[in-house]
């Protein structure tokens, strides 16, 4: 069972509404990790509810400038409803700078979060340790 975040105003229930008696594990890290916290709890956190810092429709090349600013400022930002951390931004920029222009244009057709996830997937494949 996934972990949950205790509701700040009602300790008898989790943020997502599950009664405390049914919760087997509580998330204790600050901030909670998405892979160990239920989706509803994570989206209801104050950080996830804040307004977007930037909005980039697919095809908008200024997304890369926003990611470069995240890396330069060492500060996460919320782009198109998704919180982008410094590591994700830096990996995206690292991969972006090494891509050919035609590959960049293909990636720009994707929504911002999908572009970032694709670059992270490329980075992961390139740096995967094959047991060597």
C-alpha positions as CSV (number, residue, x, y, z in Angstrom):
1,X,0.0,0.0,0.0
2,X,1.3,3.5,-0.8
3,X,2.1,6.0,2.0
4,X,-0.2,8.9,2.7
5,X,0.1,12.4,4.1
6,X,-1.8,13.2,7.3
7,X,-4.4,15.9,6.9
8,X,-3.1,19.1,8.6
9,X,-6.5,20.0,10.1
10,X,-7.8,16.5,10.8
11,X,-5.3,14.0,12.1
12,X,-7.9,11.2,11.8
13,X,-7.6,11.3,8.0
14,X,-5.1,11.6,5.2
15,X,-5.1,14.5,2.7
16,X,-6.7,12.3,0.1
17,X,-9.6,11.5,2.4
18,X,-8.7,7.9,3.5
19,X,-9.5,7.4,7.2
20,X,-6.4,7.2,9.4
21,X,-7.4,3.7,10.6
22,X,-7.1,2.4,7.1
23,X,-3.6,3.9,6.5
24,X,-0.8,1.5,7.0
25,X,2.1,3.8,6.3
26,X,2.5,7.6,6.6
27,X,4.9,9.6,4.5
28,X,7.3,11.4,6.8
29,X,9.8,13.0,4.4
30,X,9.6,16.6,3.6
31,X,8.7,17.0,0.8
32,X,7.0,13.7,0.2
33,X,8.3,11.6,-2.7
34,X,5.8,11.0,-5.5
35,X,6.7,7.3,-5.8
36,X,5.8,6.7,-2.1
37,X,2.8,9.0,-1.7
38,X,-0.6,8.5,-3.2
39,X,-1.3,10.8,-6.2
40,X,-4.2,12.6,-4.5
41,X,-2.1,13.5,-1.4
42,X,0.7,14.8,-3.6
43,X,-1.5,17.0,-5.7
44,X,-3.1,18.6,-2.7
45,X,0.1,19.8,-1.2
46,X,0.5,23.6,-1.0
47,X,3.5,23.5,-3.3
48,X,1.4,21.8,-6.0
49,X,-1.4,24.3,-5.6
50,X,0.6,27.4,-6.2
51,X,0.2,29.2,-9.6
52,X,2.4,28.4,-12.5
53,X,5.7,30.3,-12.7
54,X,5.7,29.8,-16.5
55,X,3.4,28.6,-19.2
56,X,4.8,27.2,-22.5
57,X,2.5,25.8,-25.2
58,X,4.0,23.0,-27.4
59,X,6.4,24.4,-29.9
60,X,7.5,27.3,-27.6
61,X,11.3,27.4,-27.6
62,X,11.3,29.7,-24.6
63,X,10.8,26.6,-22.5
64,X,14.5,25.9,-22.7
65,X,15.3,29.5,-21.5
66,X,13.0,28.8,-18.5
67,X,14.8,25.6,-17.8
68,X,18.2,27.4,-18.0
69,X,16.9,29.9,-15.5
70,X,15.9,27.1,-13.1
71,X,19.4,25.7,-13.3
72,X,21.1,29.2,-13.0
73,X,18.9,30.1,-10.0
74,X,19.2,26.7,-8.3
75,X,15.4,27.0,-7.6
76,X,12.6,24.7,-8.8
77,X,9.6,26.2,-10.7
78,X,6.2,25.2,-11.7
79,X,5.8,25.0,-15.5
80,X,2.4,24.2,-17.1
81,X,1.1,22.7,-13.8
82,X,4.2,20.5,-13.2
83,X,6.9,21.3,-10.6
84,X,10.3,21.0,-12.3
85,X,13.2,20.5,-10.0
86,X,16.8,21.6,-10.6
87,X,18.1,18.1,-11.5
88,X,15.4,17.5,-14.1
89,X,16.0,21.0,-15.7
90,X,19.8,20.5,-15.8
91,X,19.5,17.0,-17.4
92,X,17.1,18.4,-20.0
93,X,19.4,21.2,-20.8
94,X,22.4,18.8,-21.0
95,X,20.6,16.5,-23.5
96,X,19.1,19.5,-25.4
97,X,22.5,21.0,-26.0
98,X,23.8,17.8,-27.6
99,X,20.8,17.1,-29.9
100,X,20.7,17.9,-33.6
101,X,18.3,20.6,-34.7
102,X,15.9,18.2,-36.3
103,X,15.6,16.2,-33.0
104,X,15.1,19.4,-31.1
105,X,12.2,20.4,-33.4
106,X,10.6,17.0,-32.8
107,X,10.9,17.4,-29.0
108,X,9.4,20.9,-29.2
109,X,6.2,19.6,-30.5
110,X,5.6,17.8,-27.2
111,X,4.1,19.4,-24.0
112,X,6.7,20.7,-21.6
113,X,6.5,17.9,-19.1
114,X,6.7,15.3,-21.9
115,X,9.8,17.0,-23.3
116,X,11.5,16.9,-19.9
117,X,10.6,13.2,-19.4
118,X,12.0,12.3,-22.8
119,X,15.3,14.0,-22.1
120,X,15.5,12.3,-18.7
121,X,14.8,9.0,-20.4
122,X,17.6,9.6,-22.9
123,X,20.0,10.6,-20.0
124,X,19.1,7.5,-18.1
125,X,19.8,5.2,-21.0
126,X,23.1,6.9,-21.7
127,X,24.3,6.7,-18.1
128,X,22.9,3.3,-17.2
129,X,25.5,1.0,-15.6
130,X,25.1,-2.4,-17.3
131,X,26.7,-4.2,-14.3
132,X,30.2,-3.4,-15.5
